[in-house]
Amino acid sequence: MTRRILVTGATGTVGGAAMRALAPDAAAGAIELLGATRSDAGAARLRESGFEPVAFDYDDPRTLRPALEGVDSIFLVTGYSVDMMIQSKRLLDAAKAARVPHIVHLGALAADDTPYAHFGWHQLIERAIEAMGFSFTHLRPNFFIDTVWGAFRHRPDRVVHFIGDQRVSWISSDDMAAVAAAALREPDKHAGQIYPLAIEALTMSEIAATLSDVTQNPVTYQPRPAASLLPILLKQGMEPVYATSLATGVAAIEAGEMPLAGAVYDTVARVTGRQPITWRDYASARRTDLAAG
Ligand SMILES: NC(=O)c1ccc[n+]([C@@H]2O[C@H](COP(=O)([O-])OP(=O)(O)OC[C@H]3O[C@@H](n4cnc5c(N)ncnc54)[C@H](OP(=O)(O)O)[C@@H]3O)[C@@H](O)[C@H]2O)c1
């Protein structure tokens, strides 16, 4: 029987990349691919991209069971809010009731005894997935290349960050998606695996130098103190509990006090059999997307 895969966060950065990574499998009839979305606009965008949307709102539990009917694997992705905790629990409860066997969870890279809240929440969700008896694959990415690129592409003369001169490790959404897709396609092969996702460690100055080189235009790093991050996140509308946790974690990174901040792993090559996407690769492939300077 064709495997049915539900990707949550399908309109977002990593879920969207996972949809694209699985599109050829769906087109070949090897899987049935459903993109979860809470809005009509999201459904329209998924349809325009050739995907099948399914109505799904973490905050409206009535939508969960119908979306999970007959599903074999779920890519569990939540956004940047403390709601991630209750949203994940609701999904896991509904998945258990619907007898979904396998969960691929998008978490975050941190030491097991991390004191920082949003990392801890991801760890508690991992433990719940295991305790509830799902077959699981845990993805633990570090810094997303896409997040920094998203700001840079609109202001391609500078990169701004709050981590000082610390060297931290990076991963692209396409590499996360490739690993997620492998696990979603072949759960038996990836069951019980924990996949740290971070492929190269660079300082922001090194990233600026790479971007200067790739774009053939000067790019400077403009460091901001980590202490200035919280008001910025709140002004952008981030939910305060999550914003506080994020800002506290970034301050620890700026101070050089975050274990694993610069750790790199061979997960992408090991799981996908291809070389991972470096910052240089990522920028070279998107050079033409940059706003005119
Ligand atoms: N950025 C980093 O450097 C980093 C590093 C490590 C880990 N992470 C983890 O990555 C995750 C976020 O991934 P991302 O960047 O791909 O997120 P994203 O682009 O913000 O996408 C979030 C997705 O969740 C959906 N969503 C939000 N609320 C929903 C609801 N109530 N019901 C159904 N869907 C809902 C959004 O749909 P709409 O389109 O409807 O809003 C969107 O598709 C977080 O768990 C974070 O901890 C991030």
The ligand as an SDF file (V2000), in Angstrom:
LIG
                    3D

 48 52  0  0  0  0  0  0  0  0999 V2000
   15.9800   29.1770   13.1210 N   0  0  0  0  0  0  0  0  0  0  0  0
   16.9080   28.3910   13.6760 C   0  0  0  0  0  0  0  0  0  0  0  0
   18.1210   28.7250   13.6070 O   0  0  0  0  0  0  0  0  0  0  0  0
   16.5180   27.1030   14.3850 C   0  0  0  0  0  0  0  0  0  0  0  0
   17.5490   26.2940   14.9020 C   0  0  0  0  0  0  0  0  0  0  0  0
   17.2120   25.0740   15.4900 C   0  0  0  0  0  0  0  0  0  0  0  0
   15.8900   24.6760   15.5640 C   0  0  0  0  0  0  0  0  0  0  0  0
   14.8980   25.4800   15.0710 N   0  0  0  0  0  0  0  0  0  0  0  0
   13.4980   24.9980   15.1970 C   0  0  0  0  0  0  0  0  0  0  0  0
   12.8500   25.0720   13.9240 O   0  0  0  0  0  0  0  0  0  0  0  0
   11.4400   25.1440   14.1630 C   0  0  0  0  0  0  0  0  0  0  0  0
   10.8050   26.1600   13.2230 C   0  0  0  0  0  0  0  0  0  0  0  0
   11.0100   25.7450   11.8970 O   0  0  0  0  0  0  0  0  0  0  0  0
   10.7900   26.7430   10.6630 P   0  0  0  0  0  0  0  0  0  0  0  0
   11.8540   27.8190   10.6870 O   0  0  0  0  0  0  0  0  0  0  0  0
   10.6240   25.9350    9.4410 O   0  0  0  0  0  0  0  0  0  0  0  0
    9.4200   27.4420   11.0970 O   0  0  0  0  0  0  0  0  0  0  0  0
    8.5440   28.4940   10.2470 P   0  0  0  0  0  0  0  0  0  0  0  0
    9.1640   28.7900    8.9220 O   0  0  0  0  0  0  0  0  0  0  0  0
    8.2470   29.6430   11.1730 O   0  0  0  0  0  0  0  0  0  0  0  0
    7.2190   27.6770    9.9750 O   0  0  0  0  0  0  0  0  0  0  0  0
    6.3210   27.3570   11.0180 C   0  0  0  0  0  0  0  0  0  0  0  0
    5.1950   26.5600   10.3950 C   0  0  0  0  0  0  0  0  0  0  0  0
    4.2670   26.2080   11.4350 O   0  0  0  0  0  0  0  0  0  0  0  0
    2.9610   26.5130   10.9700 C   0  0  0  0  0  0  0  0  0  0  0  0
    2.0830   26.8100   12.0820 N   0  0  0  0  0  0  0  0  0  0  0  0
    2.1970   27.8020   12.9900 C   0  0  0  0  0  0  0  0  0  0  0  0
    1.1470   27.7730   13.8390 N   0  0  0  0  0  0  0  0  0  0  0  0
    0.3530   26.7530   13.4410 C   0  0  0  0  0  0  0  0  0  0  0  0
   -0.8750   26.2300   13.9020 C   0  0  0  0  0  0  0  0  0  0  0  0
   -1.5240   26.7470   14.9570 N   0  0  0  0  0  0  0  0  0  0  0  0
   -1.4120   25.1550   13.2680 N   0  0  0  0  0  0  0  0  0  0  0  0
   -0.7910   24.6090   12.1870 C   0  0  0  0  0  0  0  0  0  0  0  0
    0.3880   25.0720   11.6950 N   0  0  0  0  0  0  0  0  0  0  0  0
    0.9460   26.1350   12.3180 C   0  0  0  0  0  0  0  0  0  0  0  0
    3.1460   27.7400   10.0880 C   0  0  0  0  0  0  0  0  0  0  0  0
    2.0130   27.8610    9.2620 O   0  0  0  0  0  0  0  0  0  0  0  0
    1.4470   29.2830    8.7780 P   0  0  0  0  0  0  0  0  0  0  0  0
    1.9900   29.4440    7.3900 O   0  0  0  0  0  0  0  0  0  0  0  0
   -0.0210   29.0860    8.7890 O   0  0  0  0  0  0  0  0  0  0  0  0
    1.9270   30.3230    9.7540 O   0  0  0  0  0  0  0  0  0  0  0  0
    4.4260   27.3490    9.3440 C   0  0  0  0  0  0  0  0  0  0  0  0
    4.1400   26.5090    8.2620 O   0  0  0  0  0  0  0  0  0  0  0  0
   11.2480   25.5010   15.6450 C   0  0  0  0  0  0  0  0  0  0  0  0
   10.7960   24.3590   16.3400 O   0  0  0  0  0  0  0  0  0  0  0  0
   12.6470   25.8710   16.1030 C   0  0  0  0  0  0  0  0  0  0  0  0
   12.8780   25.5680   17.4660 O   0  0  0  0  0  0  0  0  0  0  0  0
   15.1760   26.6750   14.4830 C   0  0  0  0  0  0  0  0  0  0  0  0
  1  2  1  0
  2  3  2  0
  2  4  1  0
  4  5  1  0
  4 48  2  0
  5  6  2  0
  6  7  1  0
  7  8  2  0
  8  9  1  0
  8 48  1  0
  9 10  1  0
  9 46  1  0
 10 11  1  0
 11 12  1  0
 11 44  1  0
 12 13  1  0
 13 14  1  0
 14 15  2  0
 14 16  1  0
 14 17  1  0
 17 18  1  0
 18 19  2  0
 18 20  1  0
 18 21  1  0
 21 22  1  0
 22 23  1  0
 23 24  1  0
 23 42  1  0
 24 25  1  0
 25 26  1  0
 25 36  1  0
 26 27  1  0
 26 35  1  0
 27 28  2  0
 28 29  1  0
 29 30  1  0
 29 35  2  0
 30 31  1  0
 30 32  2  0
 32 33  1  0
 33 34  2  0
 34 35  1  0
 36 37  1  0
 36 42  1  0
 37 38  1  0
 38 39  2  0
 38 40  1  0
 38 41  1  0
 42 43  1  0
 44 45  1  0
 44 46  1  0
 46 47  1  0
M  CHG  2   8   1  16  -1
M  END
$$$$
